[in-house]
Amino acid sequence: MRRPADRKHSSRPLSWPWPSFAASAAACLLLCFAYVWLRLEPSVEYGYAGTPFFLSRSFFSRFLALPGGLLDYAAAFLAQLNYYDWLGALVFVALGGLLFLGTRRVCSRMSGMAPLTGGLAPVFLLLWLWGRQDGHAQAASLGVLLGLGLALGYALLSWRRAWPRVGACWVLSALGAYVGGLWPCLLFLALGGWFELAVRRKWGPGLGCLLAALAAPLAMIHLAGLPTARVLNRWGTGTPLLLTGALFLCLPLTLLVLALLPKAAVAKEAAGGARRAAAAPVPFGQRLQGPGVKRAFAAGLFLAGWAAVLLADHQERGQRALARIEYYASHKEYDKVLAAAAPLKALNPATEVRLHLALYHTGRLSQDLFAYTNQGAWTLLPGLKLGFGACRAQCQTLLELGQINEAEHLACEALEIEGSRPDLLRWLAQINILKDHPQAARIFLNLLAEVPFQRAWAAACLRDLEANPRLPDDKELALIRSRMVTTDLPQDELPAEPFFRQLLQSNARNQMAFEYLLAEYLLTRDLDGLVKQLGRLDDFGYQAIPRHVEEAILLRQQLKGAQVELHGRQIRSETVQRFREFTEALNRARNSAEDRAALARDFGGTFWYYFYSRAASTR
């Protein structure tokens, strides 16, 4: 007996004509492109994440041994395309468009309906995840696409016998687990089981898919020898995990909702060509599927999706600002560093190090150091005292100062923790060139030459090394070489003041070391050490005394009751007047909380307020 053909859903007509539908989808993706390019700035994410990736066989082979490794390799490659904002935005549009089309295709194949809203939902989830600095947007989107692709391939199988399809299901699930890990595998099995149970009405293959879903995590844990936590959760904790889970569950939940919707009524004709019976009242559930309701629901989802994305963007503005500060500092856009740091509520130690570097390069280190009251560590070079998070930030400052041994130490610490980031490889190459170790420099340059978008710089540097290992024509290296220390300073930690004094002993014209030394005296409230350096202002061409130094001089004169030698300079009259006002406000604030708040508001950006507030906090 011939087996009945598999039941097929008839596709219902779209709620609007195809040209309008295509235009709506294209407009949504175009808005996403502009938002990712202009607002999320993929190049900032490239610098912040620093995802290691090398175009070498040895690097690729690392991903072949573990389930999900190939997906991680592909995601790491896509992360490199964030180097340019427009290219990173184009990658998002490509992934989002494939998700949109794949979701609608699966819905059409497995439910007979292809709603616009079903395709938009994963795009907005991906956009939300893309905006998070701690997300795994590329890997998550590739994982969902892998699951969709395997499910569509399985649905195309025309075998009528059940057990060959079960075998194919297990083979495809093993392929999905190896390429993408557990989550894409489970998504495929969920869709494959749905196709067998709800579309083909075959319980045997459906149960086979369910058994494969139960066996997949056990096989990955025991056969592959992977930790349970890594198998079950590769996406971190908190919001990234929730968003990634929602992205993977979006399509199964959409299919469930479509299955629960009432079917459209079918008109029945009376037997023998009689007149059509009077139509019964249309149920409320069917009226919800009218074209107008569908359009309104799609428009509502569109507005709600953008509202959720913008709300998440507002909540992430602080973390994104920190990433922008890191990006601007690495590209020497120091005015943008200061503008981005000013509105933040609190700065982490790494951001404070970059803030101080930007203040120096803009000539404001001794002018506006205390204007940034959002600092928490109040230290120029924290070393490892505040953890490893500030290691990489200090590398840039130490290298510019001329302390290349300490820069190398912290760069190696960061390399071990954060991996082979391009900026670390570049700094380590420069450090070894400065130390006259060209062979060691070539090691880092050869690695950097395997990184997309870094090859040109590394190749040019390698050619210059062949001509002259010291690279005398490199102005940046020449400046650092002139500042390098010539003596040893044995210490177990990073003592700021001795480091700056050592730099000045090696090169008395090292203005960066001098300005950092003044800032260190201010931060440690060492008024005596500060006034001893006033005679060196002439060495660096200061026309006037910097504002914070003026404030420190006035405070020392009041506390010590003795005048300070200004070496032919004068303190500005407006600074003297402000000091009188501060003294009066400080006296009022001793007994009034309201006056203390006014003191912080009016004088929070001065050295005077810092001096007394730090003294109070250390009691």
C-alpha positions as CSV (number, residue, x, y, z in Angstrom):
1,M,0.0,0.0,0.0
2,R,1.3,3.4,-0.9
3,R,2.1,5.6,2.1
4,P,0.2,8.8,2.3
5,A,2.2,11.9,1.4
6,D,3.4,14.1,4.2
7,R,0.9,16.7,5.2
8,K,2.0,20.1,3.9
9,H,0.8,23.4,5.2
10,S,-0.5,25.8,2.6
11,S,1.1,29.2,2.9
12,R,-1.3,31.8,3.9
13,P,-1.2,35.1,2.0
14,L,0.9,37.8,3.5
15,S,-0.8,40.7,5.2
16,W,0.5,43.2,2.6
17,P,1.9,42.9,-0.9
18,W,5.5,41.7,-1.4
19,P,6.9,45.1,-2.5
20,S,5.6,46.8,0.7
21,F,6.9,43.9,2.8
22,A,10.3,43.9,1.2
23,A,10.5,47.7,1.6
24,S,9.6,47.5,5.3
25,A,12.3,44.8,6.0
26,A,14.9,46.7,4.0
27,A,14.1,50.0,5.9
28,C,14.4,48.2,9.2
29,L,17.8,46.8,8.2
30,L,19.0,50.1,6.9
31,L,18.1,51.8,10.2
32,C,20.0,49.0,12.0
33,F,23.0,49.7,9.7
34,A,23.0,53.4,10.6
35,Y,22.6,52.7,14.3
36,V,25.4,50.2,14.5
37,W,27.7,52.4,12.4
38,L,27.1,55.7,14.0
39,R,26.0,54.9,17.5
40,L,27.6,51.6,18.5
41,E,30.8,52.3,16.6
42,P,32.2,48.8,15.9
43,S,35.8,50.2,15.8
44,V,35.4,51.0,19.5
45,E,34.3,47.4,20.2
46,Y,37.3,46.2,18.2
47,G,39.7,48.1,20.4
48,Y,37.9,47.3,23.6
49,A,37.5,43.6,23.1
50,G,40.8,43.0,21.3
51,T,39.7,39.6,20.1
52,P,42.8,37.6,19.2
53,F,42.8,36.2,15.6
54,F,45.6,35.1,13.4
55,L,45.6,34.0,9.8
56,S,47.8,30.9,10.5
57,R,47.3,27.2,10.5
58,S,48.5,26.8,14.1
59,F,45.9,29.3,15.3
60,F,43.1,27.5,13.3
61,S,44.1,24.1,14.6
62,R,43.4,25.2,18.2
63,F,39.7,25.4,17.3
64,L,39.5,21.9,15.8
65,A,39.8,19.9,19.0
66,L,36.8,21.2,20.9
67,P,33.0,21.2,20.1
68,G,32.0,24.6,19.0
69,G,35.5,25.6,18.1
70,L,34.8,26.3,14.4
71,L,31.9,28.6,15.4
72,D,34.3,30.4,17.8
73,Y,36.9,30.7,15.0
74,A,34.3,32.2,12.6
75,A,33.1,34.6,15.3
76,A,36.7,35.7,16.1
77,F,37.2,36.4,12.4
78,L,34.0,38.5,12.1
79,A,35.1,40.5,15.2
80,Q,38.1,41.6,13.2
81,L,35.8,43.3,10.7
82,N,34.8,45.7,13.4
83,Y,38.1,47.5,12.6
84,Y,36.1,49.8,10.3
85,D,32.7,51.1,11.6
86,W,31.0,50.7,8.2
87,L,32.3,47.2,7.8
88,G,31.2,46.1,11.3
89,A,27.8,47.6,10.6
90,L,27.7,45.7,7.3
91,V,28.5,42.4,9.1
92,F,25.5,43.1,11.4
93,V,23.2,43.7,8.5
94,A,24.3,40.5,6.8
95,L,23.8,38.4,10.0
96,G,20.5,40.2,10.8
97,G,19.2,39.8,7.3
98,L,20.1,36.1,7.3
99,L,18.3,35.7,10.6
100,F,15.3,37.5,9.3
101,L,15.1,35.4,6.1
102,G,16.0,32.1,7.9
103,T,13.4,32.6,10.6
104,R,10.6,33.4,8.1
105,R,11.6,30.4,6.0
106,V,11.5,28.0,8.9
107,C,8.1,29.5,10.0
108,S,6.7,29.0,6.5
109,R,8.0,25.5,6.2
110,M,6.9,24.3,9.6
111,S,3.6,26.3,10.2
112,G,2.5,27.5,6.8
113,M,2.8,31.1,7.9
114,A,5.6,33.6,7.6
115,P,4.8,36.7,9.7
116,L,6.9,39.8,9.5
117,T,7.0,40.0,13.2
118,G,8.5,36.6,13.5
119,G,11.5,37.7,11.5
120,L,11.9,41.0,13.2
121,A,12.1,39.7,16.7
122,P,15.5,38.0,16.4
123,V,16.9,41.0,14.6
124,F,16.1,43.3,17.5
125,L,17.4,40.7,20.0
126,L,20.7,40.6,18.0
127,L,20.8,44.4,17.9
128,W,20.3,44.5,21.7
129,L,23.1,41.9,22.2
130,W,25.4,43.7,19.7
131,G,25.2,46.9,21.8
132,R,26.6,45.2,24.9
133,Q,30.3,45.3,25.5
134,D,30.2,41.9,27.3
135,G,28.0,40.2,24.7
136,H,28.9,37.5,22.2
137,A,26.9,38.8,19.3
138,Q,28.8,37.2,16.5
139,A,29.0,33.8,18.0
140,A,25.4,33.8,19.1
141,S,24.1,34.9,15.7
142,L,26.2,32.3,13.9
143,G,24.9,29.7,16.3
144,V,21.3,30.5,15.6
145,L,22.0,30.5,11.8
146,L,23.7,27.1,12.1
147,G,20.6,25.7,13.9
148,L,18.3,27.2,11.3
149,G,20.3,25.9,8.4
150,L,20.5,22.4,9.8
151,A,16.7,22.4,10.4
152,L,15.9,23.6,6.9
153,G,18.2,20.9,5.5
154,Y,16.5,18.3,7.6
155,A,13.1,19.4,6.4
156,L,14.1,19.0,2.8
157,L,14.7,15.3,3.3
158,S,12.2,13.4,1.2
159,W,12.7,9.9,2.7
160,R,9.4,8.4,3.7
161,R,10.8,5.8,6.0
162,A,11.1,7.1,9.5
163,W,14.3,5.5,10.7
164,P,16.6,6.8,8.0
165,R,15.4,10.3,9.0
166,V,16.2,9.5,12.6
167,G,19.7,8.5,11.6
168,A,20.1,11.7,9.6
169,C,18.8,13.7,12.6
170,W,21.5,12.2,14.8
171,V,24.2,12.8,12.2
172,L,23.2,16.4,11.7
173,S,22.9,17.0,15.5
174,A,26.5,15.6,15.9
175,L,27.6,17.9,13.1
176,G,25.9,20.9,14.8
177,A,27.4,20.0,18.2
178,Y,30.9,19.8,16.7
179,V,30.7,23.0,14.7
180,G,28.7,25.1,17.0
181,G,28.4,23.5,20.4
182,L,25.4,22.6,22.5
183,W,23.0,25.5,21.9
184,P,22.9,25.3,18.0
185,C,22.6,21.5,18.3
186,L,19.6,21.8,20.6
187,L,18.0,24.5,18.4
188,F,18.2,22.2,15.4
189,L,16.8,19.2,17.4
190,A,13.9,21.3,18.7
191,L,13.0,22.4,15.2
192,G,13.5,19.0,13.8
193,G,11.4,17.4,16.5
194,W,8.7,20.0,15.8
195,F,8.8,19.3,12.1
196,E,8.3,15.6,12.7
197,L,5.6,15.9,15.4
198,A,3.6,18.9,14.2
199,V,4.0,18.7,10.4
200,R,4.7,15.1,9.4
201,R,2.8,13.7,12.4
202,K,5.5,11.1,12.9
203,W,6.1,10.2,16.5
204,G,9.0,7.9,16.0
205,P,11.4,10.4,14.4
206,G,10.1,13.1,16.8
207,L,11.1,10.9,19.8
208,G,14.4,10.3,18.0
209,C,15.0,14.0,18.0
210,L,14.1,14.3,21.7
211,L,16.5,11.5,22.6
212,A,19.3,13.2,20.6
213,A,18.6,16.4,22.6
214,L,19.0,14.5,25.8
215,A,22.2,12.7,24.6
216,A,23.9,15.8,23.2
217,P,25.0,17.4,26.5
218,L,26.0,14.1,28.0
219,A,28.1,13.2,25.0
220,M,29.8,16.6,25.0
221,I,30.6,16.3,28.7
222,H,31.8,12.7,28.8
223,L,33.1,12.0,25.3
224,A,34.7,15.4,24.7
225,G,35.9,15.7,28.3
226,L,34.5,19.3,28.6
227,P,33.6,20.9,31.9
228,T,29.8,20.9,32.5
229,A,29.7,24.7,32.9
230,R,31.4,25.3,29.5
231,V,29.0,23.0,27.8
232,L,25.8,24.4,29.3
233,N,26.8,28.1,29.3
234,R,29.3,29.7,26.9
235,W,27.7,33.2,27.1
236,G,28.6,34.5,30.5
237,T,26.1,35.5,33.1
238,G,23.4,38.1,33.6
239,T,22.0,40.0,30.6
240,P,24.3,38.5,27.9
241,L,23.0,35.0,28.9
242,L,19.4,36.1,29.0
243,L,19.7,37.8,25.6
244,T,21.5,34.8,24.0
245,G,18.9,32.5,25.5
246,A,16.1,34.6,24.1
247,L,17.7,34.7,20.7
248,F,17.9,30.8,20.6
249,L,14.4,30.4,22.0
250,C,12.8,33.1,19.8
251,L,11.9,30.8,16.8
252,P,10.6,27.8,18.8
253,L,8.3,30.2,20.8
254,T,7.2,31.8,17.6
255,L,6.2,28.4,16.2
256,L,4.3,27.6,19.4
257,V,2.4,30.9,19.1
258,L,1.5,30.3,15.5
259,A,0.3,26.7,16.3
260,L,-2.0,28.1,19.0
261,L,-3.6,30.7,16.6
262,P,-7.0,29.6,15.3
263,K,-7.1,28.5,11.7
264,A,-8.9,30.6,9.2
265,A,-12.5,29.6,8.5
266,V,-13.1,27.8,5.2
267,A,-16.3,28.6,3.3
268,K,-18.6,25.6,2.6
269,E,-20.9,25.3,-0.3
270,A,-24.2,23.6,-0.2
271,A,-24.4,20.2,-2.0
272,G,-25.6,20.3,-5.6
273,G,-24.5,23.8,-6.3
274,A,-27.0,25.4,-3.9
275,R,-26.4,28.9,-2.6
276,R,-23.6,29.3,0.0
277,A,-24.9,29.0,3.5
278,A,-25.0,32.2,5.5
279,A,-21.6,32.8,7.0
280,A,-21.3,32.4,10.7
281,P,-19.9,35.3,12.8
282,V,-16.1,35.3,12.6
283,P,-14.6,34.3,15.9
284,F,-12.5,36.9,17.8
285,G,-9.3,34.8,17.4
286,Q,-9.7,34.8,13.6
287,R,-10.4,38.6,13.5
288,L,-7.0,39.1,15.1
289,Q,-5.5,37.7,11.9
290,G,-6.9,40.3,9.7
291,P,-4.6,42.4,7.6
292,G,-5.1,45.6,9.6
293,V,-4.4,43.8,12.9
294,K,-1.3,42.3,11.5
295,R,0.0,45.6,10.3
296,A,-0.7,47.2,13.6
297,F,1.0,44.4,15.5
298,A,4.1,44.6,13.2
299,A,4.3,48.4,13.7
300,G,3.9,47.9,17.5
301,L,6.7,45.3,17.5
302,F,8.9,47.6,15.5
303,L,8.4,50.5,17.9
304,A,8.7,48.3,21.0
305,G,11.9,46.8,19.6
306,W,13.6,50.1,19.0
307,A,12.4,51.4,22.4
308,A,14.0,48.3,24.1
309,V,17.2,48.8,22.1
310,L,17.4,52.5,23.0
311,L,16.6,51.8,26.6
312,A,19.4,49.2,26.8
313,D,21.7,51.7,25.0
314,H,20.9,54.3,27.7
315,Q,21.7,51.8,30.4
316,E,25.0,50.8,28.7
317,R,26.2,54.4,28.1
318,G,28.6,54.3,31.0
319,Q,30.3,51.1,29.9
320,R,30.4,52.3,26.3
321,A,31.9,55.6,27.4
322,L,34.8,53.7,29.1
323,A,35.3,51.7,25.8
324,R,35.4,55.0,23.8
325,I,37.9,56.5,26.2
326,E,40.2,53.4,25.6
327,Y,39.7,53.8,21.9
328,Y,40.4,57.5,21.8
329,A,43.5,57.1,24.0
330,S,44.9,54.4,21.8
331,H,44.4,56.7,18.8
332,K,45.8,59.7,20.6
333,E,42.6,61.6,20.3
334,Y,43.1,63.1,23.8
335,D,40.5,65.9,23.6
336,K,37.8,63.3,23.0
337,V,39.1,61.3,26.0
338,L,38.6,64.3,28.3
339,A,35.1,65.0,26.8
340,A,34.0,61.4,27.3
341,A,35.4,61.1,30.8
342,A,33.8,64.3,32.2
343,P,30.1,63.2,32.4
344,L,30.8,59.7,33.9
345,K,29.8,59.1,37.5
346,A,32.9,57.0,38.3
347,L,36.1,56.0,36.5
348,N,37.9,52.7,37.0
349,P,41.7,52.7,37.5
350,A,42.5,51.9,33.9
351,T,40.4,54.9,32.7
352,E,42.0,57.2,35.3
353,V,45.4,56.3,33.8
354,R,44.2,57.2,30.4
355,L,42.6,60.4,31.7
356,H,45.9,61.5,33.2
357,L,47.7,60.7,29.9
358,A,45.1,62.8,28.0
359,L,45.5,65.7,30.5
360,Y,49.2,65.7,30.0
361,H,49.0,65.7,26.2
362,T,46.5,68.6,26.3
363,G,48.7,70.6,28.7
364,R,46.1,70.3,31.5
365,L,47.6,67.8,34.0
366,S,48.4,70.5,36.6
367,Q,45.5,72.6,35.5
368,D,42.4,70.3,35.6
369,L,43.6,67.2,37.4
370,F,41.1,67.7,40.2
371,A,38.3,69.0,38.0
372,Y,37.5,65.3,37.3
373,T,35.9,64.5,40.6
374,N,34.7,61.1,39.4
375,Q,38.1,59.6,40.0
376,G,38.2,56.9,42.7
377,A,41.8,55.6,42.8
378,W,43.5,59.1,42.5
379,T,46.8,57.5,41.5
380,L,49.0,58.0,38.4
381,L,50.5,54.5,38.2
382,P,48.7,51.9,40.4
383,G,50.9,49.0,39.2
384,L,49.3,45.8,40.3
385,K,47.9,47.1,43.6
386,L,44.4,47.6,42.2
387,G,44.4,44.3,40.2
388,F,45.3,43.4,36.6
389,G,42.7,45.5,34.9
390,A,44.9,48.6,34.6
391,C,48.0,46.8,33.3
392,R,47.4,47.5,29.7
393,A,46.5,51.1,30.3
394,Q,49.8,51.7,32.1
395,C,51.8,50.2,29.3
396,Q,51.2,53.2,27.1
397,T,52.0,55.7,29.8
398,L,55.2,53.9,31.0
399,L,56.4,53.5,27.4
400,E,56.0,57.2,26.6
401,L,57.7,58.2,29.9
402,G,60.7,56.0,29.0
403,Q,60.3,53.3,31.7
404,I,60.4,50.6,29.1
405,N,61.3,47.8,31.6
406,E,58.2,48.4,33.6
407,A,56.2,48.8,30.5
408,E,57.4,45.4,29.3
409,H,56.6,43.8,32.7
410,L,53.0,45.0,32.7
411,A,52.6,44.2,29.0
412,C,53.6,40.6,29.6
413,E,51.1,40.5,32.6
414,A,48.4,41.8,30.3
415,L,49.4,39.4,27.5
416,E,48.9,36.4,29.8
417,I,45.5,37.6,31.0
418,E,44.0,39.2,28.0
419,G,45.7,37.2,25.2
420,S,47.6,38.3,22.1
421,R,45.8,41.6,21.5
422,P,47.2,43.7,18.6
423,D,48.0,46.7,20.9
424,L,50.0,44.5,23.2
425,L,51.9,42.9,20.4
426,R,52.8,46.3,19.0
427,W,54.0,47.7,22.3
428,L,56.1,44.6,22.9
429,A,57.7,44.9,19.5
430,Q,58.5,48.6,20.1
431,I,59.9,47.8,23.6
432,N,62.3,45.2,22.1
433,I,63.4,47.6,19.4
434,L,64.2,50.2,22.0
435,K,66.1,47.6,24.0
436,D,68.1,46.6,20.9
437,H,66.6,43.1,20.8
438,P,65.6,43.0,17.1
439,Q,65.1,39.2,17.0
440,A,62.6,39.4,19.9
441,A,60.9,42.3,18.1
442,R,60.5,40.2,15.0
443,I,58.7,37.5,16.9
444,F,55.9,40.0,17.9
445,L,55.9,41.6,14.5
446,N,55.6,38.3,12.7
447,L,52.6,37.5,14.9
448,L,51.1,40.9,14.2
449,A,51.5,40.4,10.5
450,E,49.1,37.5,10.8
451,V,46.3,39.8,12.2
452,P,43.9,41.3,9.7
453,F,44.3,45.0,9.3
454,Q,47.6,45.0,11.2
455,R,49.7,43.3,8.4
456,A,50.7,46.5,6.6
457,W,52.2,48.2,9.7
458,A,54.0,45.0,10.9
459,A,55.4,44.4,7.4
460,A,56.7,47.9,7.1
461,C,58.3,47.7,10.5
462,L,60.0,44.4,9.5
463,R,61.4,45.9,6.4
464,D,62.7,48.8,8.4
465,L,64.3,46.4,10.9
466,E,66.3,44.8,8.0
467,A,67.6,48.2,7.0
468,N,68.5,49.5,10.5
469,P,67.5,47.5,13.7
470,R,67.2,50.8,15.7
471,L,64.6,52.4,13.4
472,P,66.2,55.8,13.7
473,D,63.6,57.5,11.4
474,D,60.7,56.5,13.7
475,K,59.9,59.8,15.5
476,E,57.8,58.1,18.2
477,L,60.6,55.7,19.1
478,A,63.2,58.4,18.9
479,L,61.3,60.5,21.5
480,I,60.9,57.5,23.8
481,R,64.6,56.6,23.4
482,S,65.6,60.1,24.5
483,R,63.6,59.6,27.7
484,M,64.7,56.1,28.6
485,V,66.2,55.7,32.1
486,T,69.9,55.0,32.3
487,T,70.0,53.7,35.9
488,D,68.4,50.8,37.8
489,L,65.8,51.2,40.5
490,P,65.3,47.9,42.3
491,Q,61.7,47.8,43.7
492,D,59.1,45.2,44.3
493,E,56.2,47.5,43.3
494,L,55.7,50.6,41.1
495,P,56.7,53.7,43.2
496,A,55.6,56.7,41.2
497,E,57.8,59.4,42.7
498,P,61.1,57.6,42.5
499,F,60.3,56.5,38.9
500,F,59.7,60.1,37.8
501,R,62.8,61.4,39.6
502,Q,64.8,58.6,38.0
503,L,63.6,59.7,34.6
504,L,64.6,63.3,35.3
505,Q,68.0,62.2,36.4
506,S,68.4,60.3,33.1
507,N,67.0,63.2,31.0
508,A,66.5,66.5,32.8
509,R,64.4,67.7,29.8
510,N,61.8,65.0,30.1
511,Q,58.8,67.3,30.5
512,M,56.4,64.4,30.7
513,A,58.2,63.0,33.8
514,F,58.3,66.5,35.3
515,E,54.6,67.1,34.9
516,Y,53.8,63.7,36.2
517,L,56.1,64.3,39.2
518,L,54.2,67.6,40.0
519,A,50.9,65.7,39.7
520,E,52.2,63.0,42.0
521,Y,53.1,65.5,44.7
522,L,49.6,67.0,44.4
523,L,47.9,63.6,44.6
524,T,50.0,62.6,47.7
525,R,49.5,66.1,49.2
526,D,53.3,66.5,49.5
527,L,53.4,70.3,49.6
528,D,57.1,70.5,50.5
529,G,58.2,68.2,47.7
530,L,56.1,70.3,45.3
531,V,57.5,73.7,46.1
532,K,61.1,72.3,45.7
533,Q,60.3,71.8,42.0
534,L,59.2,75.3,41.3
535,G,62.7,76.4,40.3
536,R,62.5,73.9,37.4
537,L,59.5,75.6,35.7
538,D,61.9,77.7,33.7
539,D,63.6,74.5,32.3
540,F,60.3,73.6,30.5
541,G,59.2,77.1,29.4
542,Y,56.3,77.7,31.8
543,Q,55.0,81.2,31.4
544,A,52.8,81.0,34.4
545,I,52.3,78.7,37.4
546,P,49.7,76.0,36.7
547,R,46.4,76.5,38.6
548,H,46.6,73.5,40.9
549,V,50.3,74.4,41.7
550,E,49.1,77.9,42.6
551,E,46.4,76.4,44.9
552,A,49.0,74.2,46.6
553,I,51.4,77.1,47.2
554,L,48.7,79.3,48.8
555,L,47.6,76.4,51.0
556,R,51.2,75.7,52.1
557,Q,51.8,79.4,52.9
558,Q,48.7,79.3,55.1
559,L,49.6,76.0,56.8
560,K,53.3,76.8,57.3
561,G,53.0,80.5,57.8
562,A,55.9,81.2,55.4
563,Q,56.2,82.6,51.9
564,V,57.3,80.4,49.0
565,E,59.9,81.4,46.6
566,L,58.2,81.7,43.2
567,H,61.3,82.3,41.1
568,G,60.1,85.5,39.5
569,R,56.5,84.4,39.0
570,Q,53.3,85.5,40.7
571,I,50.1,83.9,41.7
572,R,47.1,85.2,39.8
573,S,44.8,87.5,41.8
574,E,41.7,85.4,40.9
575,T,43.3,82.4,42.5
576,V,44.0,84.4,45.7
577,Q,40.4,85.6,45.8
578,R,39.1,82.0,45.2
579,F,41.3,80.8,48.1
580,R,39.8,83.4,50.4
581,E,36.3,82.3,49.4
582,F,37.3,78.6,49.9
583,T,38.6,79.3,53.4
584,E,35.4,81.1,54.4
585,A,33.3,78.3,52.9
586,L,35.4,75.6,54.7
587,N,34.9,77.3,58.1
588,R,31.1,77.4,57.5
589,A,31.1,73.8,56.4
590,R,32.5,72.4,59.7
591,N,29.1,72.5,61.4
592,S,26.5,72.4,58.6
593,A,25.7,69.6,56.1
594,E,24.2,72.1,53.7
595,D,27.4,74.2,53.7
596,R,29.4,71.0,53.2
597,A,27.4,70.2,50.1
598,A,27.9,73.8,48.9
599,L,31.6,73.5,49.5
600,A,31.8,70.3,47.3
601,R,29.7,72.0,44.6
602,D,31.6,75.2,44.4
603,F,35.2,74.0,45.1
604,G,35.1,70.3,44.2
605,G,37.5,70.8,41.3
606,T,40.2,72.5,43.3
607,F,43.3,71.1,45.0
608,W,42.1,72.6,48.3
609,Y,39.0,70.5,48.4
610,Y,40.9,67.4,47.4
611,F,43.5,68.1,50.2
612,Y,40.9,68.4,53.0
613,S,38.6,65.7,51.7
614,R,41.4,63.2,51.4
615,A,42.7,64.1,54.8
616,A,39.2,63.4,56.3
617,S,38.9,60.1,54.4
618,T,42.2,58.8,55.8
619,R,41.5,59.5,59.5
